[in-house]
Amino acid sequence: MVAISNSADSSSGSGIDADGWLAGAEQRPSPNQDARPPETTIDLLVIHNISLPPGEFGGDWIDALFFNRLDPNAHPYFAPIASVRVSAHLLIRRDGRLIQYVACERRAWHAGVSSFQGRERCNDYSIGIELEGTDETPFTEAQYARLVACTHQIQRHYPAITDARIVGHADIAPGRKTDPGPAFDWLRYRRAVGASPSGTEHR
C-alpha cells in the first residue's frame, strides 16, 4: 500500500477497511483511479457538488460519467464532457444514499488543477466527496447527516485530515470552480462535525 493512512490501527473501528472502503457505502469501483504517489499521507478532504444534467437529480448519468459511458448525444451538456475521465471517492445522493467509486487509499480524479496551501496536485493527497446538487440548490437533511457521518469515519481513519484541512473545490481551484457553492451551509456542517466555525474562511 503506497498511501499512508496515518492511523494507529487500520481496524480501529473507524468504519473504513484497510483499503479505504467505507462501511455502509455501496461499492461501484470506477476505472478512473490510480495509485497515489509513494509515501503519500492522506491529509485533505474536498467537498464538491455534481448533477447531470445540471440541476437534474436522480438517474444514472453520474455513474455513466464515472464509468466513461456518458452518451454525448443524450443531452447538449454532455458533449464537451463525455470524453473527460473523472471520478470521486464518494457520492452522496439527495436521499443520503452513499456510493463509493474509489477506495480512499487510491487516487480519485476529482480535483483537477488544484493547490492547497501552496501544494499542488490535490488529487495526490486528498479524498473527494461529491454531493448531488448544485451551487444554488439547498442540500437535503439526509445529505448533511450522511456527510457528517462520513467525515467522522474519514477523520478517525485519517487523522491528518484535521478540521482545518476540510475544504471546498472552490478553495483549491479558485476562479475555475465554485462548488460546493453558496447553498452549502459550511457553518452548519462544521458545527456538526465538531469544528469551531470561528477562524474559518467559510461563512
Secondary structure, 3 states (H helix, E strand, C coil): CCEECCCCCCCCCCCECCCCCECCCEECCCCCEEECCCCEECCEEEEEEECCCCCCCCCCHHHHHHCCCCCCCCCCCCCCCCCCCCCCCEEECCCCCEEECCCCCEEECCCCCCEECCEECHHHCEEEEEEECCCCCCCCHHHHHHHHHHHHHHHHHCCCCCHHHEEEHHHHCECCECCCCCCCCHHHHHHHHCCCCCCCCCC
